[in-house]
Amino acid sequence: MRKTIFAAVVAATTTAATLLLPVGAQAATTATVVSPKRPLNVRAGAAVWTRPLRTLPNGTAVSVECQVKGQLIDQGPVRVTDQWDRLTDGSFVSDAWVRHGQPFPPCTDAQTVAAPAPAAAPAAAATTAGTVASGAVALKTRSGPARAAVLYAGLANGTPLNIVCQLPGEQIAGTMRVTDRWDRLDTGAYVSDAYVNRAAAPPSCDSLAAPAPAAAAPAPAAEAGQSRWVSPLPGFSARPGFRTPTNPNHVGVDIMSFVGTPIHAASAGTVVEVVCNIEAGHSCDQAGSAAIGGCGWYVKIQHAGGVSTLYCHMVRRGVVQAGQKVAAGQVIGYVGSSGNSSAPHLHFEVHVSTPPTSPGNAVDPLPFMRAHSAAIG
Ligand SMILES: [Zn+2]
């Protein structure tokens, strides 16, 4: 019931000359911007919430150094992809809008914005110390690395912080720096690194297998009622993908994200399964692939009214236990790519008239969540 998250990538059709340029450590390859309706945005990072730097008209030749994994873009004319092309000046364009005759190499140097998910690494116990430097206003803690994510609470200026790791998100100009980095705290919440005074740089969240366990999950909002629904990955969006003509057995939607992003219970309920579901001979504790069956580490929650939700491909066993009651918005696990998955994302299912869940009682999560005032993205 799971599937590979990417549609077949459309092969580039034009040939492009290869130029070896004396810029940077990696050779650049020429490519062509395909953006007939409006100029293409060139950005500071590999996501649309990063700072726009300039625009390029349709047909512009660009020199691409390498590619990084970033936000999935499904609106481009060339392909559906989460790959972003780094130009020779360090800026980025989505590869969904770029035609080229040969694949670009992955970026391998320190300027990589969102490194490809590594194989599972040991969890780091240490945290990086910092303090809030937000002046007269409180620093907002959120459920994800963007201001669009759910607001948890404010931290007063001078509050000590224990930073687990950093990941790329929305660009923020703060008191300490202008940055797209967000710090994940040991509470599970995020703050913009623009307002954090710290001596050392925290590690990348991509380099950690999983963050702190359940005890560190942020306190769910006080108004958590039986009927409140929230997006399982606030700040990230899903593209339609439920029972498509090309994949009629895909009974959920895929929400692209980054390894380690907290996954939230979509509503209050009882955890009924915390399971590794994978083809024999493989491990859920490492990134899977399109060739491996199963939904990897998943959590299933039974809600009131005979509704169940399922959350697949977690980076590690969920941080809740079967039988445990959870509130809407409570962190239940972290995004990964375990099982039948070719890039970090959450496969999210909603079932009605449960238990039990079955492919037959799955409903499209996008209209369901919209109807419950919790649209995904
Ligand atoms: Zn899926």
Residues whose N, C-alpha, C, O or C-beta is under 5 A from the ligand:
A	BS01	ZN	K3 V253 D254 H347
